[in-house]
Amino acid sequence: MGPKNRWEQERLEGKNQRLTDILEAAKRVFVRKGLDKSTMQDVAKEANIGVATVFRYFPKKEKLIVAVATQILESQMSAFEEIAQMPVPCLVKVEKLLDLFISFVTEEHSDNTKLIEAFESYTSLLHEPMEDIAAYEEVSRRLNGIYSDIFAQGQTDGSIRSDISVDAYLRSIANTFGTVSKKLSAQRYHILPHLKMEPEEQLHILKRIFLDFLRA
């Protein structure tokens, strides 16, 4: 590799690293202060860079918010794809999907889950679509495609009861379970600390109800 190509590669790697640093810093700031109260200056300080650098990558805070949410969803995609590719019956894949949602409630993933919940609430209150929202929607479409592949298997492999609309029921269960897990993750330290049941325990009970209903 010549000096010019090496310099160009190093420059690109440095740019990508700064982008990663900004996104990770923004994630920490958004979790700590919330989407509304966070500022670009907060993100710059967290990332230990100048605020002008943050604005070069993200001219508006909304663009940064969408980028963080998209990165979180993208980081989860491989786990869903792995489930879809398992050589097991559909009912087992549905159980794995629900277990994955439950894992998002654990401390390791709770910040990401809370941010996605906050992002969806934030966007629902806006009168116009956020800039760059198409990037987030594209990842969501890919996720829905994974769901569709799993649910289509349930119509033919005999693991799901045959007297229901498989796609409609499975999609409703996945959406409901995903929504409940995000709500519980967001609320566990602020609204539900007095409850004797942990969110994970509640979700495991809900999982058993759904699986018992679906089983052929």
Secondary structure, DSSP 4 states (H G I P E B T S, - for coil): --HHHHHHHHHHHHHHHHHHHHHHHHHHHHHHH-TTT--HHHHHHHHTS-HHHHHHH-SSHHHHHHHHHHHHHHHHHHHHHHHHTSSS-HHHHHHHHHHHHHHTTSHHHHHHHHHHHHHHHHHHT-SSPPTTHHHHHHHHHHHHHHHHHHHHHHTTSSSB-TTS-HHHHHHHHHHHHHHHHHHHHHHTTTT-TT-SS-HHHHHHHHHHHHHHHHB-
